[in-house]
Structure formats: structure tokens, C-alpha cells
Amino acid sequence: MTFVTKLTFQSGDRAVLEDTVSSLKEMVERKGGQCKGPHTSPVEQHNVPQYQTLQPGDTFSNWTYAVYERRVDIHGADHIANKVGHMEFPDSIHVEIEVEQKKPLGHKN
């Protein structure tokens, strides 16, 4: 059985996100792994109200920011995916890792 390691990266800093994902993809491919992506999701725009006090009432203008997302899939290469799972990423990037087990075609259970 093979495993697919799905990585999702989110950040408000597009340049750091692009650099991190590009470096990761190069490292996986250099070590012989198969990497699909990066896949880009639409930019999410967030608006957050800013209150002048701790009580609802007077507000400042909303704080608006963007969140950028990239997804990368590593197929097989479990040793590489394990290494990626233990890597340190910049504090400005949120990383989610999902591991999916793929069964061969025609395999029951």
C-alpha cells in the first residue's frame, strides 16, 4: 500500500509562502519523491472589526487581510514525507498535514 501525504500551507505573506513551497517541492524531487502541486486556492479576504474599548461600541476601521493557500501532495516516498513532517517552517505559515492510505486497484477491504 502506498501513502499520499497532503500538505496545506496558509499564510498572509505570499512571498514567504511561495519560497517555502518551492523549496519543499525541490527538496522532495531532489530526493527522488513524486510531488504534485503546488495547487493554488483562491485568496481569502478577511475583515475584522476593531473596537476602541473592550466593550462593543465605538470602532476603528476594520482590519483587512488576505490569506494565501498552497497544497502539495507527496506520493509514496514515506521516508521523505516523514522528514517533511518534522521540518521547521516559518512562524508566518500555518501547515496542515494529512496522510491518506491508498490501496492498490482491485484490492478488497
Contacts in CASP RR format, 6 or more apart in sequence:
PFRMAT RR
TARGET T0000
AUTHOR 0000-0000-0000
METHOD contacts of the structure
MODEL  1
MTFVTKLTFQSGDRAVLEDTVSSLKEMVERKGGQCKGPHTSPVEQHNVPQ
YQTLQPGDTFSNWTYAVYERRVDIHGADHIANKVGHMEFPDSIHVEIEVE
QKKPLGHKN
1 101 0 8 1.000
1 102 0 8 1.000
1 103 0 8 1.000
1 104 0 8 1.000
2 75 0 8 1.000
2 76 0 8 1.000
2 101 0 8 1.000
2 102 0 8 1.000
3 76 0 8 1.000
3 78 0 8 1.000
3 81 0 8 1.000
3 99 0 8 1.000
3 100 0 8 1.000
3 101 0 8 1.000
3 102 0 8 1.000
4 73 0 8 1.000
4 74 0 8 1.000
4 75 0 8 1.000
4 76 0 8 1.000
4 99 0 8 1.000
4 100 0 8 1.000
4 102 0 8 1.000
5 73 0 8 1.000
5 74 0 8 1.000
5 76 0 8 1.000
5 81 0 8 1.000
5 84 0 8 1.000
5 85 0 8 1.000
5 97 0 8 1.000
5 98 0 8 1.000
5 99 0 8 1.000
5 100 0 8 1.000
6 71 0 8 1.000
6 72 0 8 1.000
6 73 0 8 1.000
6 97 0 8 1.000
6 98 0 8 1.000
6 99 0 8 1.000
6 100 0 8 1.000
7 24 0 8 1.000
7 71 0 8 1.000
7 72 0 8 1.000
7 73 0 8 1.000
7 74 0 8 1.000
7 84 0 8 1.000
7 95 0 8 1.000
7 96 0 8 1.000
7 97 0 8 1.000
8 69 0 8 1.000
8 70 0 8 1.000
8 71 0 8 1.000
8 95 0 8 1.000
8 96 0 8 1.000
8 97 0 8 1.000
8 98 0 8 1.000
9 17 0 8 1.000
9 20 0 8 1.000
9 21 0 8 1.000
9 69 0 8 1.000
9 70 0 8 1.000
9 71 0 8 1.000
9 72 0 8 1.000
9 89 0 8 1.000
9 93 0 8 1.000
9 94 0 8 1.000
9 95 0 8 1.000
10 17 0 8 1.000
10 67 0 8 1.000
10 68 0 8 1.000
10 69 0 8 1.000
10 93 0 8 1.000
10 94 0 8 1.000
10 96 0 8 1.000
11 17 0 8 1.000
11 67 0 8 1.000
11 68 0 8 1.000
11 90 0 8 1.000
11 92 0 8 1.000
11 93 0 8 1.000
11 94 0 8 1.000
12 65 0 8 1.000
12 66 0 8 1.000
12 67 0 8 1.000
12 68 0 8 1.000
12 92 0 8 1.000
13 68 0 8 1.000
13 90 0 8 1.000
13 92 0 8 1.000
13 93 0 8 1.000
14 66 0 8 1.000
14 68 0 8 1.000
16 90 0 8 1.000
16 92 0 8 1.000
16 93 0 8 1.000
17 68 0 8 1.000
17 70 0 8 1.000
17 93 0 8 1.000
18 70 0 8 1.000
20 89 0 8 1.000
20 90 0 8 1.000
20 93 0 8 1.000
21 38 0 8 1.000
21 70 0 8 1.000
21 72 0 8 1.000
22 38 0 8 1.000
24 72 0 8 1.000
24 84 0 8 1.000
24 87 0 8 1.000
25 35 0 8 1.000
25 37 0 8 1.000
25 38 0 8 1.000
25 72 0 8 1.000
28 34 0 8 1.000
28 35 0 8 1.000
28 74 0 8 1.000
28 77 0 8 1.000
28 80 0 8 1.000
28 84 0 8 1.000
29 35 0 8 1.000
31 77 0 8 1.000
31 80 0 8 1.000
32 77 0 8 1.000
32 80 0 8 1.000
33 74 0 8 1.000
33 75 0 8 1.000
33 76 0 8 1.000
33 77 0 8 1.000
33 80 0 8 1.000
34 74 0 8 1.000
34 75 0 8 1.000
34 76 0 8 1.000
34 77 0 8 1.000
35 72 0 8 1.000
35 73 0 8 1.000
35 74 0 8 1.000
35 75 0 8 1.000
36 72 0 8 1.000
36 73 0 8 1.000
36 75 0 8 1.000
37 70 0 8 1.000
37 71 0 8 1.000
37 72 0 8 1.000
37 73 0 8 1.000
38 70 0 8 1.000
38 71 0 8 1.000
38 72 0 8 1.000
39 70 0 8 1.000
39 71 0 8 1.000
39 72 0 8 1.000
40 69 0 8 1.000
40 70 0 8 1.000
41 69 0 8 1.000
41 70 0 8 1.000
41 71 0 8 1.000
43 66 0 8 1.000
43 67 0 8 1.000
43 68 0 8 1.000
44 66 0 8 1.000
44 67 0 8 1.000
44 69 0 8 1.000
45 64 0 8 1.000
45 65 0 8 1.000
45 66 0 8 1.000
46 64 0 8 1.000
46 65 0 8 1.000
46 66 0 8 1.000
46 67 0 8 1.000
47 62 0 8 1.000
47 63 0 8 1.000
47 64 0 8 1.000
48 62 0 8 1.000
48 63 0 8 1.000
48 64 0 8 1.000
48 65 0 8 1.000
49 59 0 8 1.000
49 62 0 8 1.000
49 63 0 8 1.000
50 59 0 8 1.000
50 60 0 8 1.000
50 61 0 8 1.000
50 62 0 8 1.000
50 63 0 8 1.000
51 57 0 8 1.000
51 58 0 8 1.000
51 59 0 8 1.000
51 60 0 8 1.000
52 58 0 8 1.000
52 59 0 8 1.000
52 60 0 8 1.000
74 80 0 8 1.000
74 81 0 8 1.000
74 84 0 8 1.000
81 99 0 8 1.000
84 97 0 8 1.000
85 97 0 8 1.000
89 95 0 8 1.000
103 109 0 8 1.000
END
